[in-house]
Amino acid sequence: MLEKLFQLSRFGSNTRTEVLAGVTTYLTMAYIIFVNPAMLEDAGMDHGAVFVATCLAAAVGCFIMGFWANLPVALAPGMGLNAFFTYGVVLGMGYSWQTALGAVFLSGCIFILLSLFKIREWAINAIPVTLKKAIAAGIGAFLALIALKNAGIIVAHPATLVSLGNLGDFGPAMAILGFFLIIAFTQRNIHGAVLLAVLLVSVIAVATGHVEYQGIVSAPPSIAPTFMQMNLAEAFDVAMLSVIFAFLFVDLFDTSGTLIAVTQRAGLTKSDGQVPRLKQALLADSTATVTGAMLGTSTTTSYIESAAGVSAGGRTGLTAVVVGVLFLLSIFFAPLAGMIPAYATAGAIFYVSILMLFTLKEVDWEDLTEAAPVAVVLLMTPLTFSIAHGITLGFITYALAKVLGGKARELSVGVWVLSALLLLKVIFVH
């Protein structure tokens, strides 16, 4: 049955290898079941319900990717987008989390349409490569600020806005310990380095009395507080267009980049570099986003951590299905998730932020028309505490820099249109 479903022999794989690859991928990304509920709880959402929604959304995405697209790519609620959901849309812009879920739902529906009607190529090509790199780095900087803030390493200051916290306090010290544990485990190729570091810091917190022990396994919490709670009416408000665009934009390019990177690593790309069964893969991602919004979590996306499973031999969708099964089983570990303090996940978030800054090495820093937009996105995304504002200002800067620099011919029609719309939004709809 597995051979028929996943064509294991065709890809030179077997059941044992695929299962091992699935376990490896799960261990590298399981930290999301602790980080995501903690982050969305700050938006006012029920921790237990978000925990279950996170596990279920990840499982649904993995199953669709595995059975339909037959690719070894796992999905779960994405880092960066969950931060934008909480700190940008809800706490920053003042919208309810129900409205934010509505925006996630609508972005997923648009993503489905883009994939079905082959507009994806236009959308991807309309965005300059420079801005794609800048957005990844900008989200990385945004995550870094959130991690440092949650850990108490960076604190508010009335005169300078921010200042260094007391690194001798338990929370900041544990966050720093967790970060360096991840570096140590990763450099020694220990599978599940991030998850292991988060758990070790949490064990120390429980052992020292800073966190109360609540148990490990229990019946899953109720998902009722977040299930089908999207506020679509408010999500259709004109002021939410930039938010929906940000969710869609980041998910689209994050997914495309991940699919390209993972399939190349697995040797599955076609001779022209195209991702096999790309339409099915994108539909898996967008369908998972819509399902996740209905369940009660932020945007679900493909995970670059899937490369860990590929390195372990994963070549087919069976790898993704195994990850999905493990996420389903995770719903019984809600008490464990409830004991994970913010400083335990701060090190993990900061580590992810570093991984996202790698695109900066590919920027042409000698060309100001290329470097300036990157710098604007990189700096304004964390400083405005908004991915949407970072993207908006980056687009406008890119267009103006090219025009003023005598390189207007390098601007595509898509960039002209998007930049004009975003400029109007900045002027008339703050």
N, C-alpha and C positions, 0 to 999 in steps of 0.2 A: 504493500500500500504506500509506504513512504517513498519507494523508488518511483512509483507511478506519479505521486503528487509532486515530488521535488527533483526527479531525474538525477539522483545522486551520482550514479556511475558516469553519466555524461559529463559532469563537472569534476570527475576524479575524486569524489568524496565518499563518505560512508556515514552511517548513523552515529557511530561512536564519536567520530570527529566533529560532526555537526552539534551533537549534544554538548561536548566539551567546549566548543566555540560559543555556544549559547550561554553556558554557565559563565564563561570568561567575560563576555560582553555584559551580562547582567551585573557581575561583581563590580565592573568599572563604572556603571551608571546607576547603581541602586541607591546612591546617595540622594538622588532626586526625591525618593519617597520620604526622606527626612527634611530636605531643604524646602521643597515646594509647599508643603502644608504650613511650615513655619513662616514662609514669606507671605503666603496668601492670608494667613491668620492676621497679619498686620493690616490687611485691607478690611478686616471685620468678618471674615468668613470662618465657619466652624472648622476647627483643626481636624477632628475625626472624619468629617464628611469629605474634606479636601484630600485627606490621606487616602481614603477609599477611591475617590474620583481619580486621583493621580495613578493609582495602581490599575484601575479599570481602563482608563484612557490609554495608558501605556500598553496594556494587554491587547486592547482592540486594535491599536495601530500596528503592533507587532504581528498579530494574526493576519490582518489584511495584507501587510507587506510580505509576509511569509507565504501565505496560501495563494495570493493573487499575483503579486509581482515576482515571487520566488527569488528574492534577493536577501542576503545576510545582513540586512540593515534594521536595527531596532529603533523604536520610537518611544518618546515619553514627553511630558510637558517640558518645554525648553527653558534653559537658563537664559537670563537676559529679558526674555519676553515676560516671564513671571515677575521680574523686578519692575519692568515697565508697567505691567498690569497694576501692581500694588502702589509703587512709589511715584509713578508717573501719572497714571489715569485716576486712581482712587484718591490717594493722599495728596498728590500734586495738583490735579485739576479739579478735584472735588466731586467727581462722579461717584455714584454708588457702585459696589462691586457687581450688582445685578446688571447695571448698564455696561460695565466693562465686559462682563460675560457676553452680553448681547453683541458688543463690538467684535469679540473673538469669534462668535458664531457667524456673523456676517462676513468677516474676513475669510473664514473657512469656506463659506458658500461661494464667495467670489473666486477663491483659489480653485475650487472644483470647476467652475465655469471656464477659468483660464486654461485648465488642463484639458477639459473636454473639447473646447473650440480652438485649441492650438494657438491661443493668444500668448501662451507662455513664452514662446521664442521672441515675440515682439517686446514683451515686458522685460525680459532679461537683457535683450540687446539694447533697450532704451536707456539702461542704466550704465554709465561709464564704468569701466573696470576700476578706475581710481576710487570712485565712490563706494563700490562694493567692498573694497579693501578697507576703506575708511570706516564704514559702518560696523564691520566686524571688530575693528580695533576700538571704536567708540563704545560699543556694547561692553567690551572687555574693561575699559576704563570705568564705565558705569558700575559694573559688577564689583570692581575693586573698591570703589567708594562705599558701596553698600556693605561689603564685607567688613571694611575697616570701621564703619559706623556701627554696625551690629555688634562688633566685638568690643567696642568702647576704646579702640585704638585711636580713632579720630573723634573728637567731641566738638560740640558747638562752643563758640567763643563770641562774646558781644562786640569785641573790637575787631577781630580778624576773621570772623565767620567760623573758621575752624581752627583747631589746635590739637596738639598731641595729648592723648589721655594718659592716665597713670598705668604704665605697662606693668607695674608691680601688682596691680589688682588681679584677682583670680581669673576673671573673664578674659581680659586682654592676654594674660600669660598663657592661658589654655588655647586661645585662638592661634597664638604664635607657635605654640608647641604642635598643634594640629597641622599647621602649614608645613613646618619643617619635617614632621613625620611623613607627610605626603611626598615631599621631595626625596627623603631617604628611601621610602618604599618604592617609589617610581623608578629611581635610578638603579635600584636593585632588581627591577623587573618583577616585583611582587604583584600578582593579580589582585585587583580590588583594593589598590593602595588608598584611594580616597575614602572608600567605605570603611576600611580598617582603621584609618586615622580618626574618622568621625566617631566610631564606636569606642576606640581607646580613650579619647578625650572624655566621652560621656561616662565611661566606666570610672574614670578618675573623679569626675564630678559627683557621681553617686557615692563612691567610696569615701569621699571627703565631706559628705553631707550637704553639698551645694545643690544637689538634685535629689528629690525623694524617689525611692524605688517604687515602681508601679506594676512590675511584672513584665513578662516577655510576650506571652501569647494570650489571645482572648478572641471572643467572637468579634467579627468586624463591626465597627461603629456604623450608625445609621447614615445613609447618604442623603436622607430627606432634606436637611437644611440647605443643600446646594443643588439638588436635582431639579432640573427644568426651571431654574430661577432667573433665566435671562430676561432682561428688560429690553425688548427689541424696539419698543416705541421710542424710548429716549436714545437708543443707539442710532436711530435714523436722524437725529438732530444734526444740522449742518456743521456744528462745531466738532462733532465726533468724526468727521470725514478724515481728518489727519490722523486720528487715532486708529481707525480701521485701516487706513493706508499703511501706517507704521507696522501694525500687526501683520498685514498681508505681505508687505514689502520684505520685512526681515525674515519671515517664515519662508517665503518663496526663494530667496537667495541663499539662506542658510541651508534649506533642504537641497537645493540644486548643488551647492558646493559640497555638502556632505555626501550626496549620492555619487558625485564625480570622484571624490577622494577615495571613498570606500571601495567602489567598484574597480577603480584603477589599482588599488592596493591588492584586490582579490584577483586581478587579471581578467575581469569580466567585461571590460569595455570593448566596444567594437573597434575595428581598424581605424575608423575616423575619429575615435575618442568618445563616441556617443555612449550614453548609459543604456544598457539593454532594458527593455520594458519600462522606459522612463515614464510613459503616460500612466501606467498602472501604479508605479512608485509614487508619482505626484498625487494621484487620486487617493492612494492609501494615506498619505500625509494629510491631505486636506480633509478627507473623511474623518480621520482621527481627531482633527482639530474641531470639527463640528460636533462630533460625539463627545469630546472632552468638555466643550462649552455646555452641552446639555447635562452632563454629569456634574459639572461644577469645578472646572479647573481652567487655567490659562492655556494658551496655544500649545498644541502637541506637535512635535517636530522630529525629524530624523536626527539621530545622535552620532557625532563623530567618533564616540567611544566604540562604535561598531567595528572600527578598525582593529580593536583588540581581539575581537572574535575572529576576524578575518586572518589575523596573524596566527591564530591558533588553528587555522585550517578551515574555517567556515566559508562555504562557497554557495550555499543555496538558502532558500527561505526557511528550511528546517531550523537553522540557527536562530532566526527571528522568532519562530514559533516557540522554541524552547525558552527564549527570553520572556515571551508573553505568558507562558505557563508559570514561570517563576514570579512574575509580577502579580499574577492572580493569587498565588500562594502567600504573597507578601501581605495581603489584606488582613491576615490573622496575627500580624505583628504590630498592631496599633499601639499597645502599651509601650513597646520599645521606641516607636516613633515619638510618642509623647514625652519621653524622657530625654530626648536629644535637645540640649540647650542651644541658643543662638550662637554662642561662641564656639561650639563644637563644629557647626557647619560653616562658620566664617572662614576658616582656613581652606575649606573645600571650594567655597565661592571665589576666594582670592586666587586659588590655584587655577580654576577655570578661566578667570580673567586674564591670567598670564598667557594661557594657551591661545586666547583670542587676539592677543597683540602681535602675533607672528606676522600678520599681513603687512605690518609697517616696513618690514625689510624689503618689500617688493615695490615700494613707492619711489618714484623718481624725485628725489628731494632737490635736484638741481633745477628742476622746472617749477617755478613759482605757481604757474597756473594749475599744476598737478598737486604740489605740496600744500598750498594754501587751503584748498577745500578739505584735504585730509586733516590738517591741523584744526580747522574749525569743527569738524565732526568729532575728532578725538577729544577736544577740550570742552566743547559746548554740550555734548551729551551728558557727561557727569555733572558739569557745573550748572546746567539748567535742570538736572535730575530728570531728563526726559529723552528717550530715544527719538520720539517724534520731532522734538525741537532740533535735535542734533542733525537728523536727516534733512529737515526743512532748510536749516541754515547752510548745510553743506551743499545742497542742490543749488541754492541761490548763489552761493559763493563760487561754485564751479562755473556756472553760466556767466556771471559777471567777470570772473578772472579770465576766462577764455576770450570774451568780447573785448575787454580792455587790454588784453595782452596780444591782440591781433590774431587770435586763433579761433575766431567765430566759426570757421569752416569745420572745425572738429566737433561742433555741437550737432547732435542728431535732432530730428523733428521731435522725438519723444522727450529729449532733455529740454528743448524750448518750451514745449507744452507744460511739462511738469513743473519747470522752474517758474513759469508765469503763474500757474495756479497756486503754487506754494507762496509766491511773493504776495499775491492778492490775499491769501489766507493770513499772512503775517500782518498785512496792513489793516485789513478789515475785520478779521475774526481772530482775536488773540486767544 
